[in-house]
Amino acid sequence: MKDARAIDEETLEALLYLSRLSPESVDLAVLRGQVARIVAYFDILSAYDDSENPCDAYPAVGTEALRDDRVVKGLEIPDVKRMSGEFLDGYFRVPKVLGEGA
C-alpha cells in the first residue's frame, strides 16, 4: 500500500518548478528525502491539539493602551511659513538627496 503523503515524481517536479530549481542543480534522491522529512514533521505537528485558544498566537492590545481618537488643531500655513524660510507654494524646499554624492 502506497503512503498518501509519499513524494512521487510528479509532486517533486511540481516542487522543483515552484521553487525555480533545476534538476541539474539538485540531487533528486536527496531532495525527495528532505521533502519527505518535512512532510513527516508536519504530521508530528498536526498531532498536537491547537484548538485550545487560537488567539494565543497574537498579542492582546487593550483599548486602554491606545490614544484618544480626537481631532486637534494643526498648524496654520502662516505659522509654517514663519517657522521655515524655505516654504513656497505649500511645499518645503529640502536639500537634494538623489543623484551624485548621495
Secondary structure, DSSP 8 states (H G I E B T S, - for coil): ---TT---HHHHHHHHHHTT--GGGS-HHHHHHHHHHHHHHHHHHHTS---S-GGGGS----GGGS----------HHHHHHH-S-EETTEE-----SSTT-
